[in-house]
Amino acid sequence: MIYDKENKLYYQITNDTEYLDVKIYKDEYAMKARMLGGLRYFFNVEGIKDTVGVPIVQFPVYKRPVNFESLELFNLSGIPNGELSVYNEYGIFAEAKIEGRDSLGNYHKNKYVYQSSIKIPLRYFKGLNSKNNLAIMIFMRGSRAIRIPDGRVSPIINSRGTNTSSEIDALSLDLDTWTHTWIDYELK
């Protein structure tokens, strides 16, 4: 697996003749994966680092309780946009789990471990062929629905209470900050 320092996670991307498979392992601030924004994947079949009009998969989808039973899809060829069960007729596979480490405090950055896998049939990526390189963006919004504007700092930094610790501040800041990474992936 390859470490992504921006999102603080490990990823592995593979493909065969039928499927693209993306695996995630996150053991640093893993709660961010199950927050409001979840993990969102953008797939640009032209290999360009641009998210406009490209296929998007979000998994997990934020719900209470978090059950990892649905994903959201947009701009995949032949599939309606919107929420879809992980048990679906399109052959799209998704699974995830998050586990706590009882030996660590509630605010420790390694308290939880998140693991997931999504498998998408290549036929749903319109315009993709074996000569294409995919530009894949892994995007995490955490708890914030709207991005902090450039040049601004998180309100979390400005609202530190007297009963806080550096551990709580670090967790809160990570969960409040949008992060993303672009990956150039060559189909095998």
N, C-alpha and C positions, 0 to 999 in steps of 0.2 A: 504494500500500500504506500501511497505517496502522501507526505504531510503537507497540508495547506495551512500556512501560518496565519493567513488573514482570517479564515473561518475557524481556525483551531480544531481541525479535524483531519482524519486520514480518508483518502478515497482510492478506489480502484475502478477503472473503467475497462471493460473488455467487450468484444463482440464476436459473434460467429456469423454464419451466413444468414441467420434469421433474426437474431436479437442483439440489442445493445443492453448491457448490464452495468449498472452503477451501484457500487457498494460504498457505504459510509460507516466509519467508526469514529465516534466522538466521545472522548473521556475528559475533556476540559470544557467546563461550562456547558455541559450537555443539555441542560434544561432549555437552552435557546432553541434546540431543534423541535421541541414540542410546544413552543410558545405561539402566540398569535400568527406570526409570519411563517413559521415552519421552515422547511427547506424547499426552495424553488429552483428548478433546473430549467435553463434556457438552452435550446439546441439550434444553433445556426448551421444549416446544411451547406451554406456557401463558405464556411470557415471564417466568417467575418465576426468580429467582436461587436455585435449589434443585437439588440433584443426586440426590435420592432417587427411584429408580424411573424415571429418564429414560434416553433412548437415549444410549449411550456408544460411542465409537470410539477405539481406541488404535492409533496408528501412528507410528513403527514398533513392532513387538513385539521385545522384547529377546531375542536369540539370539546365539550365537557360531558362526561369524562373523556379523556384522550384514549381512544381505543384502536387507533391505527387501522381502521376498517375502510377508509375511503381516501381517494386522491382526487385532485382537480387536474383537468386536462384542457389545453387550449391550443388551437391551430394544428392539431394532428389530422392528417388526411383521412377522411372517412369516419371520423369519430366526432360526435356532437361535443361542443364546448360545455364544460361544467363538471360537476361532481360525479364520480363514478366509484362503485364499490371495488375493493381489491379483488373481489370474486366477480369477474366480468366476462362477457362473451368475446372481448377483443383480444384476449391473450396477453393483456398487460398484467404483469405480476408486481406486487409490492408487499413488503413485510417489514416490520420494525419492532424493536423492543427497547425499553429503557429500564435499567436496573440501578437501584441505589446501593451504595456501599455503606453498610451499617457502622463500620469502624470510623467513618469520617463525619465531621460536623455538618450541619445542614447547609452552611454557606461555603463549604470548602469547594474549590474549583473542580476537584475530581470526585465529588460526591456521587455523581451519576455517570453511567455509561450508556450511550445511545448507539444502536446498530441498525442499519437499514439496507435494503436492497430493492432496486426497481429494475424491472426487465421489460423493455419495450420492443415489440416487433419492428424491424427496420422498415417494413412496408408502409408504416404510418408517417414516415418522414418524407414528405413530397419533395422530389428533386434530388434525393440522396442516391448516390451510386458508389461503387467500390473505389472510384477515383477521388471521391470527396474527402476532405478533411472536415471534421466537425469542430466548431467552436462551441464549447460547453461552458456555461456559467453556472456555478453553484452560488446561490444567493440566500442569505439568512437575514430576516428582518427582526427576529427576536420579538420583543413586546411592543415595539413602536410601529404604529400604522403609517406614520408619515416620517420621511427621512429628515434628520437634522440638517439644516442648510449649511453649505460650505462656510467655513470660518466661525461657526458657532460651536459651542460645547454642549454636552448633554446637560439637561437640567438636574440630573442626578448629582453631578459634581457640585452644583451650586446649592443643593438642598440637603447637604449632609447634616444629620441630626447629631445630638450630643451622645446618644446611645448607640453609635455605630462603630464599626471596626473597618480596618483596611480590607479585610476579607469580604465583608458585606458590600463595601463600596465597589470593589473590583467586580464582584458578581453582578451587581446592579448596573454598572456601566457596560459590561459586556452584553447583558440582556437588552440594553437600551440602544445599542449601536448597530446599524446596518453594516453587514460585511458581504463581500463577494470576491470570487476568484474566477478568472477565465482560464480554460484549459484547451489547448490545441490537441485534438485527438485524431489520430490517423486510423481509419478503418483498416482492419486486418483482413 
